[in-house]
Amino acid sequence: MRCGSKCFVVEMEIQGEKKRESIIARTPVDARKTVRIEYGAEAHILSVREEKKR
């Protein structure tokens, strides 16, 4: 975990199946990059939102 990182909830669609995953990253752009590296080009990212602390 890097300094200044937050938790983002990424909603994506992979092979017609919707999936929601928490990603730890500094910015929403880094979260998208992490998803693309992990799942490849077939992952269609629907939204990236910062997870609010309770």
Buried (B, 14 or more C-beta within 10 A) or exposed (E): EEEEBBEBBBBBEEEEEEBEBEBBBEBBEBBBEBBBEEBEEEBEBEEBEEEEEE
